[in-house]
Structures are given as C-alpha cells and as structure tokens.
Amino acid sequence: MKKVFASFSAAFAAVPGVTILVSGLSVPPDSKLLFGGVLEAFGALTLLMLWINMSTLQRLKLSELNKVCLASVIVSVVCLFAYIAALNFCVVRHPYRGTVYFPLWTTGVANEMVNTAGSRLASIDRYGLAAVENAVEQSAITLALTTGVLILLYQGVLMPLTIAFGVLAVRTFRGTPKSGH
C-alpha cells in the first residue's frame, strides 16, 4: 500500500507535465513547452519538499494531515475554476478563421478593435484573424503577464493535489494509517 500512494504522488507530479509537453492539453496556443516544463519543475520541487520534510509530516496527527489534504483539494478546485474562466476569456476560437490568444486586458490597437467590434470574437470577424493577432502581439508585456497568471493558476490546480497525494504517501511510510494518530 505504501508503494501505491508513493506511486500516485510521483505520477501526479510527472504525468500532467508530460501530457502538456506532448499534447498541449488545455494551455494557450504555442505554450505547451513552457507550461509542461514549468509543471515538471514545480512537480519535482513539490515532491522534493515533501521528501525533505518527511519526518516532520510523519509526526503530525492524522486529523492534521486530513486538514492539509482537504485544504489542498479546495485550493485546487478554486484554481481550476479560475483557470478555466481565464483560459476561456483569453483563448478565443473563431469557428472558421482560427484561434487568437488575447491578454487578460487588451491595450492599444487590440483594445480599440475589441471595443469597436463589441467583443473579442466579433473583432476577429470584423478585422480578420491576422489583423487581430498582429494587434495583440503589439501588447507583448500584457501577453507575457497573462501567460504568467495562467501558469500560476495552472500550478494552483496541480501542486496542491501533488501535496495531498504526497502527504498521504509520507504518512503511509510511517506504518498503517491509524485513526487519530
């Protein structure tokens, strides 16, 4: 049983990053290497932190570990909803013309296009994919900040789950989990 929890914890740290690196699943366009690499690095760091603090974690009561796991799951769910909302706001898929990755807040020409057209999707209809992409790319700083915010939210989904699995795995190294100990 100890190895099962440890394996789940390690998989939770590695599998999402590898999946992103290979498929780009649920990340902004052209960002799969960045997101996957960051996820892998932080997943490994999380497991290392759990490993280094194993003796401290093993001394905690089961009720305290349960609170850590519950808090981790709550943080993960909140970040998941925030990430989905932000990603859907930023990545606009036009059914016939293509996809544009907008920053969280538009500035300059891109902002004018969106305001004149009435929405991000309507701006693609009105001005065309290439023109909107060019306008968005002029806002490199806001696009970079948006990518940073999305990475933080994505990490907020996966790191707490890695912590929850890791805390449970560390607990099992101490022996069979006993109620209240």
N, C-alpha and C positions, 0 to 999 in steps of 0.2 A: 504494500500500500504506500510505503514511503516513496518508492521509486515512481509510482503513478503520479502523485502530487508534484514531485520534483520535475517529472517529465512534462506535466501540464504547464507548470510555471515556465520552464525553459521554452516550450513551444509557444506560449503566449508572448514571450519576448522576441522570438525569432520569426515565427510564421507571418505575422502581419507585415513586417518589413520586407520580407522576401516576396510576399504576394504583391505588395505595392511595386517593388522593383521590377517584377515580371509583367504585371498586368496594368498597373496604373489605376487600379480599382478605387473609385471614389476620391480622386485627387484632381486638382485643377489640370488643365491641358499642359503638357510638356513639363510636368513637375514630378513624375514618378521616381526619378533617381534621387532628387532632393528629399522627397517625403520618405521614400524607402530607406535611404541612408541614415536620415535623422532618426527614424523609428528603430532601426537596428542598433544605432549607437546608444540611444536612451534605454532601449530594452536591456542591452548588455549592462549598462551602468546601473539600472534598477536591480537586476539580479546580483550584481557585484555588491551593491549596498546591502541587500538582504543577507548575502553570504557573510559579509564582514560583521554585520550586526546580529548574526545568528544566536550567539549566546545571550544577548540582551532579549531578543524576541522569545527565546525558549523559556525565559524566566517570567514572562508575562502570563497572567491568568487567561484562561480560555475566553472568559467574558470580555476581556480587554482586546484580545485578538479578533473576536467576533465584531466588536465595535469598529476596529480598523478595517475589517473586510466590508462591513456594511457601509461605512463612510466612503470607502474606495468605490464601491458599486454606485453609490449615489452621485459622487463626483463624475464618474464615468458616464452615467446616463445623462446628467445635465450637460456635460461637454458634448455628448453625441448629438443631442437636440440642437445645441448652439452651432455645432459644426455643420450639420445638415442644413440648417437655416442659412448660415453664412455661405456655404458652398453653392446652394441653390440661388442665392442672391447674386453671387459673383460669376458663376458659370452659366451663361445664357446660351441655350441651344435653339437655334432657329431651325425649323423643320426642313427647310430647303436650302438655306445658304451656309449653314455651318455653326460653329461654336466660337464665342468670344469670352475671354476671361477678363472681367471687369474688376477694378479695385473696389473695396468696400464703399469708398466715397469717390465719386468722379470729380475731376478738376479740369479746367481749361476747355479745350475743344470738345473733349468727350462729354463733359458736363453740359455744354451747350447743345450738343447733338441729342443727348438723352432728354433734356428739358424741352427742346423744340419738338421732338418726336412724341414725347409723352411717356416713354418707358424705355428700358434698355432693349427689349425685344423690338419695339417699334423703331428704334434708331437703326437697327440692322436692316429692317425693311426699307426704311426711308433713304438711308445713305449707302447701304451695301456693306457687306462683311469687311472688305479690305479697308474702306474708309474708317469704319468704326475701330477696327483693330489698330490702324495707324494712330488714331486719336488717343486710344487707350495707352498705347506704347509710349506716348509723349509724357505720360504720368508714371515714369519708372519708379519714383520713390513711393508713391501710394500703392503701386502694384507690389513692390517688394514688402512694404509693411503689411499689406493684405495677405501675402503668402506667409509671412511670419505669424500673423494672427491665426491663420488656418492651421499651420503646423502646431502651434501651441494648443489649439482646440483638439486637434487630432491626437496629440500626445496625451491630452487630458482624458481622452477616451481609453487609450490603451495602457498607459502607465499605471493607473490605479488598479486595473484588472490584473496586471502583472504583479503588482504589490499584493493584491488579495490572494492570488494563487501562491505567490512566494511565501507569504506569511503562513498560510496553511501547510505548505511543504516544509518549512522550517519547523513548525510545530510537530509534524509527524516524525522528524528526526529525533525528537526527544523521547518518543515512545508513542504508544497508542493514545490518541486523544481521550482524556477523561473529563467528564463534566465538572466545571468549576475549578480546574487546576491549570 
